[in-house]
Amino acid sequence: MLEPTARQWISYNLGGTLPADLNPWVHHDLLGRGSAVRHVLRFTIPLVPLLLLFLLFPGPVWLPLLMMSLILLPVLYFALGLMNVYRGFRLRQHGMADDPAERKREGTEEKRREYEARFGRE
């Protein structure tokens, strides 16, 4: 599988698109094994310098650690909660339609129609 150059990889991680010949790599990056870990790392690694600044605050060590957690925990929560939305956006951005969130919505819509046909609409 063809991999992006360092410049392309940095651009990709900052939200850019890659050439069409790298679509298999993009698909693997977004949906392959370890994609959830890569997704979380993309959101947390840029925060590390900011979080380390909290260690400069005077006082006991637990105080900066708690301040770091006040930033890190919501970031992790939203990164994990919006992972499928982000993946779908990135796939559409690269011209691919294999969107797991879209497939899930289609199944839900079908189940809703079956329910309404069976029990009527309230």
C-alpha positions as a LaTeX table, in Angstrom:
\begin{tabular}{lrrr}
\hline
Residue & $x$ (\AA) & $y$ (\AA) & $z$ (\AA) \\
\hline
Met1 & 0.00 & 0.00 & 0.00 \\
Leu2 & 1.31 & 3.41 & $-0.99$ \\
Glu3 & 1.99 & 5.73 & 1.96 \\
Pro4 & 2.04 & 9.53 & 2.04 \\
Thr5 & 5.23 & 11.53 & 2.25 \\
Ala6 & 6.04 & 13.37 & 5.48 \\
Arg7 & 4.68 & 16.64 & 4.06 \\
Gln8 & 1.47 & 14.95 & 2.87 \\
Trp9 & 1.06 & 13.21 & 6.23 \\
Ile10 & 1.38 & 16.48 & 8.15 \\
Ser11 & $-1.07$ & 18.17 & 5.78 \\
Tyr12 & $-3.48$ & 15.24 & 6.15 \\
Asn13 & $-3.32$ & 15.40 & 9.94 \\
Leu14 & $-4.03$ & 19.12 & 9.80 \\
Gly15 & $-7.19$ & 18.50 & 7.76 \\
Gly16 & $-5.90$ & 18.47 & 4.19 \\
Thr17 & $-6.76$ & 15.97 & 1.51 \\
Leu18 & $-4.42$ & 13.47 & $-0.09$ \\
Pro19 & $-4.19$ & 12.52 & $-3.77$ \\
Ala20 & $-6.60$ & 9.85 & $-5.02$ \\
Asp21 & $-3.83$ & 7.25 & $-5.32$ \\
Leu22 & $-3.53$ & 7.32 & $-1.51$ \\
Asn23 & $-7.23$ & 6.54 & $-0.93$ \\
Pro24 & $-6.50$ & 2.96 & 0.22 \\
Trp25 & $-4.15$ & 4.36 & 2.86 \\
Val26 & $-6.77$ & 6.92 & 3.94 \\
His27 & $-9.41$ & 4.18 & 4.15 \\
His28 & $-7.11$ & 2.05 & 6.29 \\
Asp29 & $-6.17$ & 5.04 & 8.45 \\
Leu30 & $-9.79$ & 5.94 & 9.14 \\
Leu31 & $-11.40$ & 2.50 & 9.32 \\
Gly32 & $-8.62$ & $-0.06$ & 9.71 \\
Arg33 & $-7.20$ & $-1.73$ & 12.79 \\
Gly34 & $-6.06$ & 0.81 & 15.36 \\
Ser35 & $-7.99$ & 3.69 & 13.81 \\
Ala36 & $-9.68$ & 4.62 & 17.09 \\
Val37 & $-6.32$ & 4.92 & 18.84 \\
Arg38 & $-4.94$ & 7.03 & 15.99 \\
His39 & $-8.02$ & 9.24 & 16.15 \\
Val40 & $-7.65$ & 9.87 & 19.88 \\
Leu41 & $-3.93$ & 10.53 & 19.51 \\
Arg42 & $-4.61$ & 13.10 & 16.79 \\
Phe43 & $-6.76$ & 15.02 & 19.23 \\
Thr44 & $-4.58$ & 14.67 & 22.32 \\
Ile45 & $-1.00$ & 15.04 & 21.07 \\
Pro46 & $-1.43$ & 18.73 & 20.10 \\
Leu47 & $-2.60$ & 19.39 & 23.68 \\
Val48 & 0.52 & 18.00 & 25.34 \\
Pro49 & 2.53 & 21.28 & 25.25 \\
Leu50 & $-0.43$ & 23.20 & 26.65 \\
Leu51 & $-0.98$ & 20.63 & 29.37 \\
Leu52 & 2.68 & 20.63 & 30.33 \\
Leu53 & 2.47 & 24.37 & 30.94 \\
Phe54 & 0.22 & 23.62 & 33.89 \\
Leu55 & 3.20 & 22.02 & 35.63 \\
Leu56 & 4.68 & 25.51 & 35.94 \\
Phe57 & 1.95 & 26.56 & 38.37 \\
Pro58 & 3.20 & 26.77 & 41.93 \\
Gly59 & 1.73 & 24.50 & 44.53 \\
Pro60 & 1.37 & 20.80 & 45.10 \\
Val61 & 1.74 & 18.46 & 42.12 \\
Trp62 & $-1.86$ & 17.30 & 42.31 \\
Leu63 & $-3.15$ & 20.80 & 41.51 \\
Pro64 & $-1.66$ & 21.04 & 37.98 \\
Leu65 & $-2.64$ & 17.41 & 37.37 \\
Leu66 & $-6.25$ & 18.24 & 38.19 \\
Met67 & $-6.12$ & 21.29 & 35.92 \\
Met68 & $-4.77$ & 19.10 & 33.13 \\
Ser69 & $-7.56$ & 16.61 & 33.65 \\
Leu70 & $-10.16$ & 19.39 & 33.37 \\
Ile71 & $-8.97$ & 19.93 & 29.80 \\
Leu72 & $-8.04$ & 16.38 & 28.84 \\
Leu73 & $-11.22$ & 14.59 & 29.94 \\
Pro74 & $-13.67$ & 16.70 & 27.88 \\
Val75 & $-11.34$ & 16.50 & 24.87 \\
Leu76 & $-11.28$ & 12.71 & 25.14 \\
Tyr77 & $-15.05$ & 12.61 & 25.65 \\
Phe78 & $-15.77$ & 14.63 & 22.52 \\
Ala79 & $-13.04$ & 12.96 & 20.46 \\
Leu80 & $-14.54$ & 9.55 & 21.17 \\
Gly81 & $-18.13$ & 10.73 & 20.93 \\
Leu82 & $-17.66$ & 12.39 & 17.55 \\
Met83 & $-15.27$ & 9.82 & 16.10 \\
Asn84 & $-17.74$ & 8.40 & 13.56 \\
Val85 & $-18.84$ & 11.87 & 12.49 \\
Tyr86 & $-15.22$ & 12.88 & 11.94 \\
Arg87 & $-14.45$ & 9.66 & 10.07 \\
Gly88 & $-17.43$ & 10.16 & 7.79 \\
Phe89 & $-16.38$ & 13.74 & 7.08 \\
Arg90 & $-12.83$ & 12.68 & 6.26 \\
Leu91 & $-14.04$ & 9.86 & 4.00 \\
Arg92 & $-16.37$ & 12.22 & 2.12 \\
Gln93 & $-13.56$ & 14.76 & 1.93 \\
His94 & $-11.48$ & 12.17 & 0.07 \\
Gly95 & $-14.36$ & 11.14 & $-2.20$ \\
Met96 & $-15.14$ & 7.83 & $-0.52$ \\
Ala97 & $-18.64$ & 6.82 & 0.49 \\
Asp98 & $-17.89$ & 4.06 & 3.01 \\
Asp99 & $-19.30$ & 6.04 & 5.92 \\
Pro100 & $-20.05$ & 3.83 & 8.96 \\
Ala101 & $-22.30$ & 6.47 & 10.56 \\
Glu102 & $-24.35$ & 6.73 & 7.36 \\
Arg103 & $-24.81$ & 2.96 & 7.20 \\
Lys104 & $-25.95$ & 2.96 & 10.81 \\
Arg105 & $-28.46$ & 5.75 & 10.09 \\
Glu106 & $-29.84$ & 3.84 & 7.10 \\
Gly107 & $-30.48$ & 0.79 & 9.25 \\
Thr108 & $-32.16$ & 2.93 & 11.88 \\
Glu109 & $-34.41$ & 4.57 & 9.29 \\
Glu110 & $-35.47$ & 1.17 & 7.98 \\
Lys111 & $-36.29$ & $-0.03$ & 11.50 \\
Arg112 & $-38.31$ & 3.13 & 12.12 \\
Arg113 & $-40.38$ & 2.57 & 8.96 \\
Glu114 & $-41.03$ & $-1.04$ & 9.99 \\
Tyr115 & $-42.13$ & 0.11 & 13.43 \\
Glu116 & $-44.46$ & 2.76 & 12.02 \\
Ala117 & $-45.96$ & 0.27 & 9.55 \\
Arg118 & $-46.54$ & $-2.23$ & 12.31 \\
Phe119 & $-47.79$ & $-0.01$ & 15.13 \\
Gly120 & $-48.87$ & 3.16 & 13.35 \\
Arg121 & $-47.66$ & 6.64 & 13.92 \\
Glu122 & $-48.40$ & 8.45 & 17.16 \\
\hline
\end{tabular}
